[in-house]
């Protein structure tokens, strides 16, 4: 198995991280998306093995005890998210570099384990006010959920200096070009 590069994308919810990740995956770059595992229930139109690997809480804890994760986090009480080692191996076996859309702590754990192979990018909103407007503009969350995300964003923003690069997403086209340039440069390094 030839090991490729790892690209970690982390950001507060509403920063545009997922839009940038989707843009990268649409480019002619040999990238594969790492599908996270979670202990939460499947929602709406989500598909097992496409959106997440859905595990029961006991299955998730069993995999923790088997050291099957590169990283994992109990994000909310009783709700775990993590990256299975088998997911990285699957993509490397396909000859792809691995792209992660992941929380800040998990992203930094991946960087710690694969320091030479990982480029950790933090996507930052132009301001906290813009972030709040984006979250409210989605129209998909309760007021309580928006407040939870804003409180969490405060903590997540404090991790930005630990990343290899911070991309401020104030102009989407500029941010798209910047992530493509960063990824291609790291692949070629």
Backbone torsions as a table, in degrees:
resi	resn	phi	psi	omega
1	UNK	NA	117.6	177.1
2	UNK	-81.5	126.7	179.9
3	UNK	-82.6	133.7	177.7
4	UNK	-101.0	-161.8	178.1
5	UNK	-94.5	160.9	179.2
6	UNK	-121.7	133.0	-179.9
7	UNK	-121.8	112.6	-178.7
8	UNK	-98.7	125.6	173.4
9	UNK	-116.1	120.7	178.3
10	UNK	-131.8	151.8	-179.0
11	UNK	-176.6	159.2	170.2
12	UNK	-65.6	149.9	177.1
13	UNK	-56.6	130.5	179.8
14	UNK	98.5	2.1	-178.2
15	UNK	-83.2	-13.1	-178.1
16	UNK	96.4	11.9	-177.6
17	UNK	-58.9	-47.3	-176.7
18	UNK	-65.0	-37.4	176.3
19	UNK	-61.2	-42.9	-180.0
20	UNK	-68.5	-39.3	177.7
21	UNK	-63.1	-44.7	178.7
22	UNK	-61.9	-39.2	178.0
23	UNK	-60.7	-46.4	179.1
24	UNK	-59.1	-43.0	-178.3
25	UNK	-67.1	-19.6	179.4
26	UNK	-86.1	-6.4	-178.3
27	UNK	-85.2	167.0	178.1
28	UNK	-84.7	58.7	-179.7
29	UNK	-124.5	134.8	-177.8
30	UNK	-74.0	76.6	-178.9
31	UNK	-116.2	145.6	173.6
32	UNK	-128.8	144.1	-177.4
33	UNK	-87.1	127.6	176.9
34	UNK	-78.4	118.8	179.5
35	UNK	-87.6	118.3	-178.8
36	UNK	-73.4	158.4	172.7
37	UNK	-100.6	149.3	176.5
38	UNK	-145.8	153.8	176.3
39	UNK	-96.9	-0.1	178.8
40	UNK	-80.6	163.2	-179.7
41	UNK	-74.2	151.2	174.6
42	UNK	-60.1	138.3	179.6
43	UNK	-115.2	141.1	170.3
44	UNK	46.7	-117.3	-174.4
45	UNK	-95.6	12.1	-179.7
46	UNK	-62.5	149.2	-177.4
47	UNK	-123.2	130.5	176.2
48	UNK	-58.1	131.2	177.2
49	UNK	82.2	-5.8	175.8
50	UNK	-113.0	-53.3	179.2
51	UNK	-85.3	-45.2	179.1
52	UNK	-153.6	165.6	163.9
53	UNK	-95.9	108.7	-176.6
54	UNK	-86.7	120.1	179.5
55	UNK	-120.7	149.1	172.4
56	UNK	-69.5	163.6	178.9
57	UNK	-58.4	-41.3	-179.7
58	UNK	-68.1	-38.0	176.6
59	UNK	-63.4	-42.0	-179.7
60	UNK	-61.5	-47.1	-179.3
61	UNK	-65.0	-34.3	176.8
62	UNK	-62.7	-44.3	179.6
63	UNK	-65.8	-33.7	175.0
64	UNK	-61.2	-46.5	-178.3
65	UNK	-66.3	-24.8	178.4
66	UNK	-87.3	1.4	-178.5
67	UNK	58.9	38.9	-176.3
68	UNK	-86.0	-6.9	-177.1
69	UNK	-104.8	143.0	169.3
70	UNK	-75.1	-38.6	177.7
71	UNK	-157.1	154.9	173.0
72	UNK	-157.3	160.9	-177.5
73	UNK	-151.2	140.1	170.5
74	UNK	-88.0	95.6	-171.9
75	UNK	-73.5	-42.4	174.4
76	UNK	-130.0	160.1	-176.7
77	UNK	-52.8	119.7	178.5
78	UNK	76.1	2.5	-179.9
79	UNK	-117.9	110.1	-178.4
80	UNK	-103.1	148.3	170.2
81	UNK	-131.0	146.8	178.9
82	UNK	-165.6	171.0	178.8
83	UNK	-114.3	117.9	178.2
84	UNK	-75.7	138.1	176.3
85	UNK	-57.4	-35.6	-178.8
86	UNK	-62.7	-25.6	179.4
87	UNK	-69.8	-42.6	177.6
88	UNK	-65.2	-45.6	-180.0
89	UNK	-61.0	-40.7	179.4
90	UNK	-57.6	-47.9	-177.2
91	UNK	-70.4	-41.0	176.7
92	UNK	-60.8	-40.2	177.7
93	UNK	-63.0	-26.3	176.7
94	UNK	-84.5	1.4	-179.7
95	UNK	76.7	24.9	-177.2
96	UNK	-111.8	156.3	168.6
97	UNK	-86.3	153.8	-171.8
98	UNK	-102.6	131.7	179.8
99	UNK	-111.9	125.6	-179.0
100	UNK	-114.1	134.9	170.2
101	UNK	-114.0	100.9	-162.1
102	UNK	-147.3	157.6	179.1
103	UNK	-67.1	161.0	-173.2
104	UNK	-60.2	-42.6	-177.8
105	UNK	-66.5	-43.5	177.9
106	UNK	-63.8	-40.2	178.7
107	UNK	-61.5	-41.9	179.7
108	UNK	-71.1	-29.9	175.8
109	UNK	-66.5	-39.5	176.9
110	UNK	-62.9	-45.4	179.7
111	UNK	-60.0	-39.2	178.5
112	UNK	-63.1	-38.6	-176.7
113	UNK	-81.4	-26.9	-179.2
114	UNK	-130.6	61.5	-170.9
115	UNK	-61.1	-36.5	-177.1
116	UNK	-81.5	-24.2	-174.7
117	UNK	-97.1	-6.4	-171.4
118	UNK	-110.3	133.5	168.3
119	UNK	-110.7	116.4	-178.1
120	UNK	-102.9	115.8	-178.4
121	UNK	-111.8	130.9	178.1
122	UNK	-105.9	123.4	178.6
123	UNK	-96.9	121.0	-173.7
124	UNK	-114.8	135.9	174.7
125	UNK	-70.8	157.7	180.0
126	UNK	-59.8	-33.5	179.3
127	UNK	-160.5	166.4	177.3
128	UNK	-66.4	-33.4	178.7
129	UNK	-64.8	-44.8	177.2
130	UNK	-59.5	-41.6	179.7
131	UNK	-59.7	-46.9	179.4
132	UNK	-61.2	-43.0	179.2
133	UNK	-62.5	-40.2	178.8
134	UNK	-64.4	-45.2	-179.9
135	UNK	-62.6	-43.2	179.6
136	UNK	-68.5	-34.6	-178.5
137	UNK	-66.5	-22.8	178.5
138	UNK	-64.6	-35.7	-178.8
139	UNK	66.2	22.9	-176.1
140	UNK	-112.1	-4.5	-171.3
141	UNK	-122.6	151.1	174.1
142	UNK	-74.4	164.6	177.4
143	UNK	-58.9	-40.4	179.4
144	UNK	-62.2	-43.1	179.4
145	UNK	-65.3	-38.5	178.1
146	UNK	-63.0	-45.2	179.6
147	UNK	-62.4	-40.6	177.9
148	UNK	-60.7	-44.5	-179.9
149	UNK	-66.1	-38.5	179.3
150	UNK	-68.1	-40.3	177.5
151	UNK	-63.8	-42.4	179.4
152	UNK	-65.7	-37.3	-179.8
153	UNK	-59.8	-37.9	179.3
154	UNK	-56.9	-47.1	178.7
155	UNK	-67.1	-44.5	-177.5
156	UNK	-61.2	-39.8	179.9
157	UNK	-60.9	-28.4	-179.6
158	UNK	-68.7	-17.3	-179.5
159	UNK	-86.8	-12.6	-174.3
160	UNK	-49.3	-44.0	-178.3
161	UNK	-62.5	-16.4	-179.3
162	UNK	-83.3	-7.2	-178.8
163	UNK	-89.3	159.3	-179.2
164	UNK	-65.9	-34.9	179.7
165	UNK	-151.6	149.3	175.6
166	UNK	-115.7	125.7	176.8
167	UNK	-111.5	116.7	178.7
168	UNK	-84.2	119.4	-177.3
169	UNK	-92.1	73.9	176.1
170	UNK	-103.7	-15.6	177.3
171	UNK	-138.0	108.3	-171.1
172	UNK	-59.0	-44.1	-178.8
173	UNK	-63.4	-41.3	178.2
174	UNK	-63.3	-44.2	179.6
175	UNK	-63.7	-40.0	177.8
176	UNK	-60.3	-46.8	179.5
177	UNK	-62.8	-40.2	-178.4
178	UNK	-64.7	-43.1	-179.2
179	UNK	-67.2	-38.4	178.3
180	UNK	-62.7	-46.0	179.6
181	UNK	-61.2	-45.1	-179.8
182	UNK	-61.0	-46.1	-178.2
183	UNK	-65.3	-47.2	-179.3
184	UNK	-62.9	-41.1	179.5
185	UNK	-62.8	-39.9	-178.9
186	UNK	-71.2	-37.2	177.1
187	UNK	-61.5	-40.2	-176.7
188	UNK	-83.8	-2.2	-177.3
189	UNK	-82.1	NA	NA
